[in-house]
Structure formats: C-alpha cells, structure tokens
C-alpha cells in the first residue's frame, strides 16, 4: 500500500474497530508543533510554560485563566482555537466524531483547522486508493484551487502554490524570465501520474478539471467515499455533463460560489458566479432520508469566485444533505434545502 499526504498526520493515529481515527498524544503533539502554536522567541514565560507542559502531557487540562494570562493577543486567540479543537476531539473519542461535533455545533475555527481535519479524514477514507486522479481531485476538499484556462479548458492549480509563484515572479525579474509561473506546473496525465506518489505533499500537480473527464470522476469518487466514511451513508456521486432537466428540489453548494449559484437558480434568477462543476448524488436506499426527498437526486454545485478560486466547504455535506438524523436540529443557513 502506497503512502500519500504524510503531512496529514494519519500515520500518527490508530483506528478503532469501526475504522475511525483515535486521537493520540502523537497527533496532538504534531498540532502543538505547528508554527501558529510554537512560541516565538519573544513569547512570554506563561506561553512557553504552557507549551512545554502540553508537549509532555498533551491531554492535560488547561484552565481558561492560563490562556488569559498570555501576553500576546494573537497567542491567546490561537491557543483558544487549538484547545477548542483538542478538547472537542478528545471528548468525541475520534477525529471523525470530533469533526462532526465541531461542524454541527458551528464552532468557529480558522479555515486552517477545518481543512486539516478534512484532509486527515479523507486520508483515512481513501486509504488504499491507487487512483491518482481520485487523490488529486480530493485535494479540492482541503486545499483552495486557482482556476485558469489552458487550451480552452479549465485547469485547477493549488492556490497557495500559485500565490507563491506570483510573488516570486513579481519580486524577482530573473525568475520571471526563466520560469513561466503556473504554466510551468505539470498537468496530471497518463505519462506523469506515477510521480504523484512522491510529491503528494507538495501539491504541485495541476488537475485538468475541464479537459479530462476522469478528473471529475475522481472528484465524484472522493466525495462519495468522504460521505460514506464520515456519515456512514452509502451514496453514488456522478459528474453531469448536461444539465437540461435538473430539478433543484435539493442541492448542496460545495463552496460559497456554488451555494450562490444554487440559490439563484432555485429562485429563478440569473447566477452571478460561474458554475464549473455539477454532480448528481443518489442515496443507495431511502432509510434515514427526509420523506420529502426520498429517492430524488441531490445536486452538488461547484463555482468559481471573483478571484477564480474554489474554496470547498466539505462541512456543507454534513449540514446540507437531507438526512433525518444528521439534519434534525442542525439546519444549515449556507446550504439550500427543498423547495
């Protein structure tokens, strides 16, 4: 079995009998080693003491007064976020259970933490997957993507990487002369797919989202496995090429632009954002599905924002699908429901 996304920390977890990830001391220590949490040289003594104590005892209780005593306001905020994450996951017992509690409880955490959890859950859900297109497409769920056209087709490159390339080109004329920026990145294809395994953590491969149907099929598979693993619901997700007879009785926006498009179409208005992906989700059986939906297809929408960026919100799949137990008491205000 080949390894990928080592930075997710999957290797630092253990699985319970149901296949969910147990929160280990090693995983918590990895979060404590993040640059946002590591005390800088100028950190106060209270912050250095707190960090050192948790590195030895990652599960140690931290009183609110200890965080309040930190001298730096940013440090207080960052520690508050990390401890909310840690305590929720420890209380739930597993990473997956903690993620569900955070999402359903609408706990305010930076994108960074939710993205990291989504990657970790996907790494577990996709363990053993040998299809590189599924893995590269799955990166869309936890790494914002920058869209651009190549030979008239939509390509998706890692937004953070593109930003670094642009900064380098603006700051270094020689680099700009010798490198073509995003145009120099490798586009995933049959000839180079094998290289993904050694570079999965670098996020340097471009996904030919609009040129290769297998890229969209890969995203569909990643979505179905994410839902199956996290929610225990067997679903089939398929990319749609033609949308002539789409009934928006129930839809989920996979990003903010996708949600805006769905809302506009549901109201009979013209959507301002650009729709770049449409998927049909069907449940393999109607048990637990809202009675008003039954076996009707659910449409998943992906859009580009004004900056040509796609930032997925996989938590919308938790709060937005028409499931009796998952939606009861957790109605979403960002994902549209039935008409």
C-alpha positions in Angstrom: 0.0 0.0 0.0 1.5 3.3 -1.1 1.8 6.3 1.2 0.5 9.8 0.4 -0.3 13.0 2.3 2.1 12.3 5.1 1.7 15.8 6.4 -2.0 15.0 7.3 -0.7 13.1 10.4 -2.6 9.9 9.5 0.3 7.8 10.5 0.1 9.3 14.0 -3.3 7.9 14.6 -4.7 4.5 15.5 -8.0 3.1 14.2 -10.8 1.9 16.4 -12.9 -1.2 15.5 -15.1 0.9 13.2 -12.2 2.3 11.3 -12.3 5.8 12.8 -9.1 7.5 13.9 -8.4 7.6 17.7 -6.9 10.9 18.8 -3.4 10.1 20.0 -0.8 12.0 22.0 1.4 12.0 19.0 -1.2 13.7 16.8 -1.8 16.4 19.5 2.0 17.0 19.7 2.1 17.4 15.9 -0.5 20.2 16.2 1.5 21.7 19.1 4.5 21.9 16.7 2.6 24.0 14.1 4.2 27.4 13.5 1.0 29.1 14.7 1.3 27.5 18.1 5.1 27.2 18.6 6.1 30.1 21.0 8.3 32.6 19.2 11.5 33.9 20.7 9.6 36.9 22.1 6.9 34.8 23.7 6.1 35.4 27.4 7.1 32.9 30.1 3.5 31.8 30.6 3.2 30.8 26.9 6.5 28.9 26.9 5.5 27.1 30.1 2.1 26.2 28.8 3.6 24.8 25.5 6.3 22.8 27.3 3.7 21.3 29.7 1.4 20.2 26.9 4.3 18.7 24.9 4.9 16.4 27.9 1.2 15.9 28.8 -0.8 16.6 25.6 -4.1 15.8 27.3 -3.5 18.0 30.3 -6.4 20.2 31.4 -5.8 23.9 30.6 -7.7 26.5 32.7 -9.2 29.5 30.9 -7.1 31.7 33.2 -3.9 30.2 31.8 -4.8 31.3 28.3 -6.0 34.7 29.6 -2.6 35.2 31.2 -0.8 35.0 27.8 0.7 38.4 27.0 0.1 38.4 23.2 -3.5 38.7 21.9 -2.8 36.6 18.8 -1.3 33.9 21.0 -4.4 33.9 23.2 -6.6 33.5 20.2 -4.5 30.8 18.6 -4.4 28.8 21.8 -8.1 29.2 22.3 -8.7 27.7 18.9 -6.3 24.8 19.4 -7.7 23.9 22.8 -11.3 24.0 21.5 -10.2 21.6 18.7 -8.3 19.3 21.0 -11.0 19.2 23.7 -13.8 18.5 21.2 -11.9 15.7 19.6 -10.9 14.1 22.9 -14.5 14.3 24.1 -15.7 12.6 20.9 -13.0 10.0 21.1 -12.2 10.0 17.3 -11.2 12.6 14.7 -14.3 11.9 12.7 -16.6 12.2 15.7 -15.0 15.4 16.8 -15.2 16.9 13.3 -18.9 16.1 13.2 -19.4 17.8 16.6 -17.5 20.9 15.5 -19.4 21.2 12.3 -22.8 20.6 13.8 -22.1 22.8 16.7 -20.9 25.6 14.3 -17.7 26.0 16.4 -15.8 29.0 15.0 -12.3 27.8 14.0 -9.9 29.1 11.3 -10.1 27.5 7.9 -6.7 26.0 8.6 -8.1 23.7 11.3 -11.1 22.6 9.4 -9.0 22.0 6.2 -6.5 19.9 8.2 -9.3 17.8 9.7 -10.9 17.3 6.3 -7.5 16.1 4.9 -7.0 13.8 7.8 -10.5 12.3 7.4 -10.0 11.9 3.6 -6.7 10.3 4.1 -8.4 7.7 6.2 -11.3 7.3 3.9 -9.0 6.9 0.8 -6.5 4.6 2.5 -5.5 2.0 -0.1 -6.8 4.1 -3.1 -4.5 3.6 -6.1 -6.2 6.0 -8.5 -4.1 9.2 -8.6 -6.9 11.2 -10.1 -9.2 10.5 -7.2 -6.4 11.6 -4.8 -5.6 14.8 -6.7 -9.2 15.7 -7.0 -9.7 15.0 -3.3 -7.2 17.8 -2.6 -10.0 20.2 -3.6 -11.8 19.4 -0.3 -9.0 20.8 1.8 -6.7 23.0 -0.5 -8.2 26.0 -2.3 -7.7 25.8 -6.0 -6.9 28.5 -8.5 -8.7 28.1 -11.9 -7.1 29.1 -15.2 -7.6 28.2 -18.8 -5.3 26.0 -20.9 -6.2 25.3 -24.5 -9.7 26.5 -23.6 -10.2 24.0 -20.7 -10.4 24.7 -17.0 -7.3 23.7 -15.1 -7.0 23.8 -11.3 -3.8 24.5 -9.5 -3.1 24.8 -5.8 -4.0 28.4 -4.8 -1.2 28.7 -2.2 1.4 27.4 -4.6 0.2 29.8 -7.4 0.4 32.7 -4.9 4.0 31.8 -4.1 4.9 31.6 -7.8 3.3 35.0 -8.4 5.1 36.6 -5.5 8.4 35.2 -6.7 7.8 36.5 -10.3 6.9 40.0 -9.0 9.9 40.1 -6.7 12.5 38.5 -8.9 12.6 39.6 -12.6 15.2 36.9 -13.4 12.8 34.2 -12.0 10.0 35.6 -14.2 12.2 35.4 -17.3 13.3 31.9 -16.7 10.0 30.4 -15.3 6.5 30.6 -16.6 4.7 30.5 -13.3 1.6 28.4 -13.3 2.2 27.5 -16.9 5.3 25.6 -15.9 3.5 23.3 -13.5 2.9 19.7 -14.5 -0.7 18.9 -15.7 -1.8 15.5 -14.4 -1.9 12.9 -17.2 -1.2 9.3 -18.0 2.5 10.0 -18.6 3.2 11.6 -15.2 0.6 10.2 -12.9 3.1 7.9 -11.3 5.1 10.9 -9.9 2.1 11.9 -7.7 3.1 9.5 -5.0 6.5 11.2 -4.4 5.0 14.7 -4.5 1.6 14.5 -3.0 2.5 16.7 -0.1 3.9 19.4 -2.4 0.6 19.9 -4.2 2.4 20.7 -7.4 0.3 18.9 -10.0 -2.4 20.7 -11.9 -5.8 18.9 -12.2 -7.3 19.1 -15.8 -10.8 19.5 -14.4 -12.3 20.7 -17.6 -10.1 18.7 -20.0 -10.1 15.2 -18.6 -13.5 13.6 -17.7 -11.6 11.3 -15.3 -10.7 14.3 -13.2 -14.4 15.0 -12.5 -15.0 11.3 -12.0 -12.2 11.3 -9.4 -13.8 14.1 -7.5 -17.1 12.2 -7.6 -15.4 9.2 -6.1 -13.7 11.2 -3.4 -17.0 12.8 -2.4 -18.8 9.5 -2.2 -16.1 8.0 -0.1 -15.9 11.0 2.2 -19.7 10.8 2.8 -19.6 7.0 3.2 -16.8 7.1 5.7 -17.9 10.2 7.7 -21.7 9.8 7.8 -22.0 6.0 7.2 -24.3 6.6 4.2 -23.8 4.7 1.0 -24.2 7.1 -1.9 -23.4 7.3 -5.6 -22.0 10.5 -7.0 -21.7 11.1 -10.7 -20.5 14.1 -12.7 -23.0 15.7 -15.0 -22.1 17.0 -18.5 -25.6 18.3 -19.5 -28.0 20.0 -17.1 -31.1 20.4 -19.2 -33.5 18.7 -16.8 -32.1 19.4 -13.4 -34.7 19.8 -10.7 -33.3 21.9 -7.8 -35.6 20.3 -5.2 -32.5 19.8 -3.1 -28.9 20.9 -3.7 -25.7 21.5 -1.8 -23.2 24.1 -2.7 -19.7 22.7 -2.2 -18.3 26.1 -2.0 -19.7 29.6 -1.5 -20.0 30.3 -5.2 -21.7 27.0 -5.7 -24.2 27.8 -3.0 -24.9 31.3 -4.5 -25.5 29.7 -7.9 -27.9 27.1 -6.4 -29.8 29.8 -4.5 -30.1 31.9 -7.7 -31.3 29.0 -9.8 -33.8 27.9 -7.1 -35.3 31.4 -7.1 -35.4 31.6 -10.9 -32.7 34.3 -11.0 -29.5 34.6 -13.0 -26.5 33.4 -11.2 -23.6 35.9 -10.9 -20.9 33.3 -10.2 -19.6 30.8 -12.7 -20.7 27.1 -12.4 -17.7 24.8 -13.1 -18.9 21.6 -11.7 -22.3 19.8 -11.3 -22.7 16.4 -9.7 -25.7 14.1 -9.0 -25.8 12.3 -5.7 -28.2 9.5 -5.0 -28.6 7.5 -1.8 -28.4 3.8 -2.0 -31.7 3.3 -0.2 -34.0 5.8 1.3 -33.7 4.8 5.0 -32.9 7.9 7.0 -33.6 10.2 4.1 -36.1 13.0 4.6 -39.6 11.8 3.4 -40.0 14.8 1.1 -36.8 13.8 -0.8 -36.9 10.0 -0.9 -35.0 8.8 -4.0 -34.8 12.2 -5.7 -31.3 13.1 -6.8 -29.3 15.7 -4.8 -27.3 18.1 -6.9 -23.8 19.2 -5.8 -22.6 22.5 -7.3 -19.1 23.9 -7.6 -18.5 27.5 -8.6 -15.6 29.9 -9.2 -15.4 33.1 -7.1 -14.4 36.5 -8.4 -10.7 35.6 -7.9 -11.1 32.4 -9.9 -10.6 30.4 -6.7 -12.5 27.4 -5.5 -12.6 27.0 -1.7 -14.5 23.9 -0.7 -16.7 23.7 2.4 -16.9 19.9 2.9 -18.8 20.6 6.1 -21.8 21.5 3.9 -22.1 17.8 3.2 -22.7 17.3 6.9 -25.2 20.0 7.4 -26.8 20.1 4.0 -27.7 16.6 3.0 -31.4 15.7 3.6 -30.8 13.1 6.3 -33.2 12.7 9.2 -30.7 12.2 12.0 -27.9 14.5 10.7 -30.2 17.4 9.8 -32.5 17.2 12.8 -31.7 20.3 14.9 -28.8 21.3 12.7 -30.5 23.2 9.8 -27.9 24.9 7.6 -28.0 28.5 6.7 -25.5 28.2 3.9 -26.8 25.2 2.0 -30.2 25.4 0.4 -32.8 22.7 1.0 -36.0 21.6 -0.5 -38.4 23.9 -2.4 
